[in-house]
Every structure is written in C-alpha cells, then in structure tokens.
C-alpha cells in the first residue's frame, strides 16, 4: 500500500510540473515575436530617415526653391536668402569705403601773458582759439604695379592768439588759424594732392614716389618725431619747424603755410636696420603760393635722410638745403634766399626721445641767420602714466650781421640796436585722458626778445585740449 501511494505522488508531481511548463514556453514565444516586430519597425524608420536626408541634401545642393522639396530645405533657403539680402547693402557699402581712411582732430588753446609782454597792453592778457583738421585719403587707382593715392585736407578755425611784443619767433601759439573777419570761422582747403608710388625692382624695398598738388611742404621736409605737431607737442613755432624756414619766412608758402608744388622722392628699405632716402621739392613762392601770381622763381628744397637703429632704438637724421628766389628781406625787398639745415630725432631709451634742429642762412638779408633748437620728450612710464608725455625744449636764434649793422646804424628807425641772440624755452606736460582726448598745460619763456637787450623777458602760460579720431 505505501509503494502505491509513493508512485501515485510521483506521477502527480510530474503532471503538475508538465502543466506548469506549458505556460512558460508560450510566454517566451510571445516576447520574441514582439521584439522582432519592434526591430522591423525601427529598421523601417531608419530607412525613411535616410531617404529624407538624401532628399534634403539633394534639395540643398540647389539654390532654387521648389514646392516639391522638403519643408526644412525650403525654410533654410528662405533664411539664407534673407541674410544675403541684408548683407547686400552692407557689403556694397564696405566695398565702396575700401581703401578710404579718415582722420580728424579739434584743438583748442588758451594762453595768458602779463600786460608788459603784449604789443597792445590794453588788448587783454588772455586769448583763446580753436582749430579743426579733417583729412581723407582715397585710393587713386593702379597703373600696373604702381599705386595712386588722393589726399584731401580741410582746415578751419577761429582766434588769432596773443599779440606779443616783437620777437624773432613767428608765434608762441602755432595752433592759431583765423581769417580777416574775427566774427567768422576761417575755412580753407589746406591740401589736395595726388601721389603715385612706383616700386623699383622686385618687392617694395626700393620705390619712387611722385606727389603733385597743393601741399604742406613740412609734411615732406624737415620732419621730426617729437617736434613737428603743434597740436600734441611743442606750441612755439621755433620748435615745430626749422626757424629759418617758418618763423624766418624762407618757406615762401601762403599765409596758412601751404603752396602748390611737386615732389619726387626715392626710398630704399632693403636694409631694415638702415633705411634711407632722398627727395626734391619745387613749390610756388610769394604770390605764386596763393595762386595770385606767377609760379616762376619757386622755392626749391632737397633732403636726404637715414634711419639707423642705435641699440635697437629708432631714429631719423635729415639734412637739407633750400633756395627761395622770392625771399623777403628784413627791409621789405625781395631777393634770392638760401640755407642749409638738419633735423634729427633719436630714441635713447624706451621712454626718452631727443630731438635737435639746426639752420644756417647762406644768402639773404634776414633778421637772424643761425638757429639751433634741441629738446626731449619723456613718456610717463616711470610714474605709471605711459601714454603721458613731458616735453622740454630750448632754442637760440642769432641775429644776422646785416640786421645788427642796419639796426645799429639807425636805432631810431628800427626802434633798438639788435645784437646777440633771442633765447626761447618751452615746457609742457601732455595728459592722456583716453584714446581720443588729451590736455596739455605749458609754459614758455622768451629772453631777449628780438635780440633786444633792453626788452623784458616774456612768459606765456598755456592750456591746450585736443580731441582726435
């Protein structure tokens, strides 16, 4: 009996296990079918996406918009078309201004002197003035490898500055620019010239330059790195240009300092450590400078220069000679004047630059026949104001023998007997406020003005403001 029970139990257990196994196999088969169906659906979706991508790429290869292409391609092309439409005017404007540069500045100055320093003590001890400059450089076309440039410079201003007692220096304020009517702003087309740069040989290491038009001669001759811009550096005229040419009048330009002329120049920069060059200029003089008379008997000047790097610091040394067939003598006559001069500037350290000028009159009846000016500019790096500048200069203008003799022979007619030299000093500090604005207080002292031993010393205080762009 017990054996029959055990057999029956075993059979029952086996039957139960078999019954349990049947549902598990059915579930496994169902999951596999579902997975296969999902994989097939995913593959079909990938195929559709690939087909759409191919269609999109094909549509984007063409700039044309079609109603049969994908909506995304249509939208992208529409956006690109809008961008091109917006860029069109801007691109044309940029192309129109390509090669054009514009520079400008507005300078104002006020100066103060004691009454005994003035030619008219009742005229007031202070004077203010302003001057504006606007220069535009335009492309002037190409001639093979040669390139042309057009330069136009307009100047305007008002105020004639302080009227000092007689001096050899032309003015203590070289920024003045005024006309005959003090109530009106003076405006003039200062410069308008065409320049052609002609490379000589391969590259541009050697080139010739030709300039023709209405020109500022000092822009091409007697230049100086720290003593040729009255709006940023020294204000007294003897420290801006060679005193014999400017204050002495041998430049022969119109009353604003410009004249029609032509310049031929050569420049050699094949040796980067020692570039050099030479130039020759011919300009209208006297009535020829302001277009009211003949251009014959011109002012002629020739200059040679070299720019060595001494201790890896830049500098330029210039020597020149001039002749003016219409020079103005001190007695009112007109005769040929001539002279020689040098202008040099040399940086001697990272923050200190020196300058010097010398001029000697070789012919002509002039007030002074020898002029020496020298000075320095120190930037403010030592006191953490690297863009500031501290400038100091000293000059000596020696009376010519002819003027000394003439004034000694007729002291009543000339007012005094001139002898010795006039001495000028200037000190300034240029305060850099930002990339566009500078303010410069200054002090000038003129000793023995016009080489008059009895004349009192002249002191001039000044404050200059400049806005540039």
C-alpha positions in Angstrom: 0.0 0.0 0.0 2.7 2.5 0.8 4.5 1.8 -2.5 1.3 2.6 -4.5 1.0 5.9 -2.7 4.5 6.9 -3.5 4.1 6.0 -7.2 0.9 8.0 -7.3 2.6 11.0 -5.7 5.4 11.0 -8.2 3.0 10.8 -11.1 1.1 13.7 -9.7 4.2 15.8 -9.2 5.3 15.1 -12.8 1.9 16.0 -14.2 2.0 19.3 -12.2 5.4 20.2 -13.5 4.4 19.5 -17.0 1.4 21.6 -16.7 3.4 24.5 -15.3 6.0 24.3 -18.1 3.4 24.8 -20.9 2.5 28.5 -20.0 6.3 29.5 -19.7 7.1 28.3 -23.2 4.1 30.2 -24.5 5.2 33.5 -22.8 8.7 33.2 -24.2 7.4 32.8 -27.7 5.2 35.8 -27.4 8.1 38.1 -26.2 10.3 37.1 -29.1 7.7 37.9 -31.7 7.2 41.4 -30.1 10.9 42.1 -30.2 11.2 41.0 -33.8 8.3 43.3 -34.7 10.0 46.3 -32.9 13.3 45.7 -34.7 11.5 45.6 -38.0 9.7 48.9 -37.2 13.0 50.6 -36.2 14.7 49.5 -39.4 11.8 50.8 -41.5 12.1 54.2 -39.6 15.8 54.4 -40.2 15.3 53.7 -43.9 12.7 56.5 -44.1 15.1 59.0 -42.3 17.9 58.1 -44.6 15.6 58.7 -47.6 14.6 62.0 -46.2 18.3 63.0 -45.6 19.1 62.1 -49.1 16.2 64.2 -50.4 17.3 67.1 -48.1 20.9 67.0 -49.3 19.8 66.9 -52.9 17.5 69.9 -52.3 20.2 71.9 -50.6 22.6 71.4 -53.4 20.4 73.8 -55.5 19.7 77.5 -54.6 16.3 77.3 -56.3 13.2 76.9 -54.0 10.7 74.3 -55.1 7.4 73.2 -53.6 8.4 69.6 -54.1 11.4 69.7 -51.8 11.3 69.1 -48.0 9.9 71.9 -45.9 13.1 72.2 -43.9 15.1 72.8 -47.0 12.7 75.5 -48.1 12.9 77.2 -44.7 16.8 77.1 -44.7 16.9 78.6 -48.2 14.5 81.3 -47.3 16.6 82.3 -44.2 19.8 82.3 -46.4 18.1 84.5 -49.0 17.1 87.0 -46.3 20.6 87.0 -44.9 22.1 87.7 -48.3 19.6 90.4 -48.9 20.6 92.1 -45.6 24.3 91.7 -46.4 24.0 93.1 -49.8 23.8 96.8 -49.0 26.3 96.5 -46.1 28.7 94.6 -48.4 28.3 97.2 -51.1 28.9 100.0 -48.6 32.0 98.2 -47.2 33.3 97.8 -50.8 32.7 101.4 -51.5 34.7 102.5 -48.5 37.5 100.0 -49.0 40.9 101.9 -49.1 39.4 105.1 -47.7 40.7 106.4 -44.4 39.6 109.5 -42.4 41.4 111.3 -39.7 40.4 114.4 -37.8 41.2 116.5 -34.7 39.8 119.5 -32.9 42.3 121.6 -30.9 41.6 124.4 -28.5 44.1 126.6 -26.7 44.1 129.4 -24.2 47.2 131.4 -23.3 47.9 134.1 -20.7 50.7 136.6 -20.5 51.4 139.8 -18.5 50.5 143.2 -20.0 54.1 144.2 -20.5 54.6 141.2 -22.8 51.9 142.3 -25.2 52.2 144.6 -28.2 49.0 146.3 -27.0 48.7 146.2 -23.2 45.1 147.2 -23.4 44.1 144.2 -25.6 43.7 141.8 -22.7 46.1 139.3 -21.2 44.4 136.1 -22.3 43.4 134.8 -25.7 41.6 131.6 -26.8 41.4 129.9 -30.2 40.4 126.7 -31.8 41.4 124.8 -34.9 40.0 121.7 -36.6 41.6 119.4 -39.2 39.9 116.8 -41.3 42.0 114.6 -43.7 40.7 112.0 -46.1 42.9 109.5 -48.0 41.3 107.9 -51.1 42.6 105.2 -53.5 43.8 106.8 -56.7 43.9 103.8 -59.0 46.6 101.5 -60.1 49.0 101.8 -63.0 50.4 98.3 -63.3 52.3 97.7 -60.1 52.2 101.5 -59.3 49.5 102.7 -56.9 47.9 106.1 -56.7 46.6 107.9 -53.7 44.4 111.0 -53.3 44.8 113.1 -50.2 42.5 116.0 -49.2 42.9 118.1 -46.1 40.5 120.7 -44.9 41.2 123.1 -42.0 39.0 125.5 -40.1 39.5 127.7 -37.0 39.0 131.0 -35.2 41.1 133.2 -33.0 44.5 134.7 -33.6 46.1 134.3 -30.2 48.1 136.7 -28.1 49.8 139.6 -29.8 53.3 139.7 -28.2 55.9 142.4 -28.4 58.4 142.0 -31.3 60.2 138.7 -31.3 62.1 136.6 -33.8 59.8 133.6 -33.2 56.8 133.6 -35.5 54.3 132.9 -32.8 54.0 131.4 -29.3 50.8 129.6 -30.4 51.2 127.6 -33.7 47.6 126.3 -33.4 46.0 129.6 -34.3 44.0 129.7 -37.6 42.0 132.8 -38.3 40.8 135.0 -41.2 40.3 138.7 -41.7 36.9 138.7 -40.0 37.2 137.8 -36.3 33.4 137.0 -36.2 33.7 134.3 -38.8 35.3 130.8 -38.7 38.1 130.6 -41.2 37.8 127.6 -43.6 40.2 126.5 -46.3 41.1 123.6 -48.4 44.6 123.2 -47.0 45.9 120.4 -49.1 44.8 118.4 -52.1 47.4 116.3 -53.8 47.9 113.1 -55.8 50.7 110.7 -55.1 52.0 107.8 -57.1 54.1 105.0 -55.5 56.2 103.2 -58.1 58.1 100.1 -56.9 61.6 99.7 -58.4 62.5 96.1 -58.9 61.1 93.1 -57.1 59.0 93.8 -54.0 58.7 97.3 -52.5 62.1 97.6 -50.8 63.0 100.3 -53.4 60.4 102.7 -54.6 60.0 106.1 -56.2 57.2 108.4 -55.1 55.8 111.4 -57.0 53.4 113.9 -55.4 51.6 116.8 -57.2 49.1 119.3 -55.9 48.5 121.8 -53.1 50.9 120.7 -50.3 52.2 121.4 -46.8 56.0 121.3 -47.5 56.7 120.5 -43.9 54.8 117.2 -44.3 57.6 116.0 -46.6 60.7 118.0 -45.5 62.2 118.9 -42.1 60.0 116.3 -40.3 60.6 115.3 -36.7 59.2 112.6 -34.5 58.6 114.8 -31.4 58.8 118.3 -32.7 56.5 118.8 -35.7 52.9 118.7 -34.4 51.8 121.8 -32.6 48.5 120.1 -31.5 50.3 117.4 -29.5 53.9 118.5 -28.8 55.5 122.0 -28.6 53.5 125.1 -29.4 56.1 127.7 -30.1 56.8 127.9 -33.8 60.6 127.6 -33.5 60.1 124.1 -32.1 57.6 123.0 -34.7 59.8 123.6 -37.8 63.2 125.0 -38.7 63.0 128.6 -37.5 64.7 130.0 -40.6 62.1 128.4 -42.9 58.9 129.0 -40.9 59.4 131.9 -38.4 62.0 133.5 -40.7 59.7 133.1 -43.7 62.0 131.3 -46.2 59.4 128.6 -46.9 57.6 131.1 -49.0 54.1 129.5 -48.5 50.8 131.3 -48.3 49.7 132.8 -45.0 48.3 129.4 -43.9 51.5 127.5 -44.7 50.5 125.7 -47.9 51.6 126.1 -51.5 51.2 124.3 -54.9 54.1 122.1 -55.7 55.6 118.8 -56.9 57.8 116.3 -55.1 59.9 113.4 -56.3 61.3 111.0 -53.7 63.2 107.8 -53.5 63.2 105.3 -50.6 65.4 102.3 -50.0 64.4 99.9 -47.2 66.3 96.8 -48.4 68.4 97.1 -45.2 65.8 97.1 -42.4 68.5 98.3 -39.9 69.4 101.3 -42.1 66.7 102.6 -44.5 67.4 105.7 -46.3 66.0 108.1 -48.9 66.2 111.4 -50.7 63.6 113.9 -52.1 63.4 117.0 -54.1 60.5 119.5 -53.9 59.6 122.6 -56.0 56.8 124.9 -54.6 55.2 128.2 -55.5 56.6 131.1 -53.6 55.3 134.6 -52.8 52.3 135.4 -54.9 52.7 132.0 -56.6 52.0 130.3 -53.3 48.4 131.6 -53.1 47.7 131.4 -56.8 47.6 135.2 -57.2 50.8 135.4 -59.2 53.2 133.6 -61.4 54.6 130.2 -60.4 58.0 131.2 -61.7 61.0 131.6 -59.4 59.9 128.9 -57.0 61.0 127.7 -53.6 63.2 124.6 -54.1 64.3 122.2 -51.3 66.3 118.9 -51.4 66.6 116.5 -48.5 68.4 113.2 -47.7 67.6 111.1 -44.7 68.7 107.9 -43.0 67.0 105.9 -40.2 69.5 103.8 -38.2 68.6 101.7 -35.2 71.0 102.5 -32.5 70.9 99.9 -29.7 67.7 98.7 -31.4 66.1 102.1 -30.9 64.7 104.1 -33.8 65.9 107.4 -35.0 66.0 109.6 -38.2 68.6 112.0 -39.3 67.8 114.5 -42.1 69.9 117.0 -43.9 68.5 119.5 -46.4 69.3 122.6 -48.4 66.9 125.2 -49.9 66.7 128.2 -52.2 63.9 130.7 -52.5 64.0 133.0 -55.4 61.4 135.3 -53.8 62.8 135.6 -50.3 61.6 138.5 -48.2 64.4 140.7 -46.8 64.0 142.4 -43.5 64.0 145.8 -45.2 61.0 144.9 -47.4 62.9 143.9 -50.5 62.7 140.7 -52.4 65.8 138.6 -53.2 67.0 135.1 -53.5 67.5 133.4 -50.1 69.2 130.1 -49.4 70.2 128.0 -46.5 71.0 124.6 -45.1 69.6 122.7 -42.2 69.4 119.4 -40.3 66.6 117.8 -38.3 67.1 114.7 -36.2 65.3 112.6 -33.6 66.6 109.7 -31.7 65.1 107.4 -29.1 67.8 106.8 -26.5 65.7 104.6 -24.1 62.3 103.0 -24.1 60.8 106.2 -22.6 63.1 109.1 -23.7 63.4 110.6 -27.2 65.7 113.5 -28.1 65.5 116.0 -31.0 67.6 118.7 -32.5 67.4 121.1 -35.4 70.0 123.5 -36.9 69.6 126.0 -39.7 72.2 128.3 -41.3 71.3 131.1 -43.8 73.7 131.2 -46.7 72.2 134.1 -48.5 69.6 136.8 -48.0 69.1 139.8 -45.7 67.3 138.2 -42.8 66.7 139.1 -39.1 68.6 136.0 -37.8 70.8 133.7 -39.8 71.6 130.9 -37.4 69.0 128.8 -35.4 69.6 126.0 -33.0 66.8 124.1 -31.2 67.0 121.0 -29.1 64.9 119.2 -26.6 63.4 115.9 -25.3 60.2 114.1 -24.6 59.8 111.6 -21.7 56.8 109.4 -21.5 55.2 108.7 -18.2 56.2 105.1 -17.8 58.2 105.9 -14.7 55.1 107.1 -12.8 52.7 104.6 -14.4 51.4 107.0 -17.0 52.9 105.6 -20.1 50.7 107.5 -22.6 51.5 110.9 -21.0 54.4 113.0 -22.2 56.7 115.5 -20.6 58.5 117.8 -23.1 61.2 120.4 -22.7 63.0 122.4 -25.4 65.5 125.2 -25.7 66.3 127.4 -28.7 68.7 130.1 -29.8 68.2 132.5 -32.7 71.3 134.5 -33.5 71.0 138.0 -35.1 72.4 138.2 -38.6 75.4 140.5 -39.1 73.4 142.5 -41.7 70.5 143.2 -39.4 72.8 144.0 -36.5 74.6 146.6 -38.6 71.5 148.1 -40.1 69.7 148.4 -36.7 72.9 149.8 -35.1 73.2 152.4 -37.8 69.6 153.5 -37.5 68.4 152.6 -33.9 65.6 155.2 -34.2 64.2 153.7 -37.3 64.4 150.1 -36.1 63.5 151.0 -32.5 66.6 149.5 -31.0 70.0 148.1 -31.9 69.8 144.3 -32.2 72.7 142.3 -31.0 73.3 138.8 -29.8 70.5 136.2 -29.7 66.9 135.6 -28.8 66.5 132.6 -26.5 63.3 130.6 -26.1 62.3 127.8 -23.8 59.2 125.7 -23.5 57.9 123.1 -21.1 54.7 121.0 -21.4 53.0 118.0 -19.9 50.6 116.1 -22.1 47.9 114.4 -20.1 46.4 111.4 -21.9 42.8 111.0 -20.7 41.7 108.3 -23.2 42.4 107.3 -26.8 40.8 110.5 -28.1 41.3 113.2 -25.6 44.5 115.0 -24.3 45.0 118.0 -22.2 48.4 119.9 -22.2 49.4 122.7 -19.8 52.6 124.5 -20.9 55.0 127.3 -20.0 57.1 129.4 -22.5 59.8 131.9 -21.7 61.4 134.2 -24.3 64.5 136.0 -23.2 66.0 139.0 -25.1 63.0 139.0 -27.5 64.1 140.1 -31.0 67.7 140.3 -29.6 66.8 143.5 -27.8 69.0 143.6 -24.7 66.7 146.1 -23.0 63.5 144.2 -23.6 61.9 142.4 -20.7 61.5 138.7 -20.6 58.2 137.3 -21.9 56.4 134.4 -20.1 53.4 132.7 -21.6 51.2 130.2 -19.8 49.0 127.9 -21.9 46.4 125.2 -21.7 45.7 123.1 -24.8 42.9 120.5 -25.3 42.8 118.1 -28.2 40.2 115.6 -29.4 41.3 113.3 -32.2 39.9 110.4 -34.1 
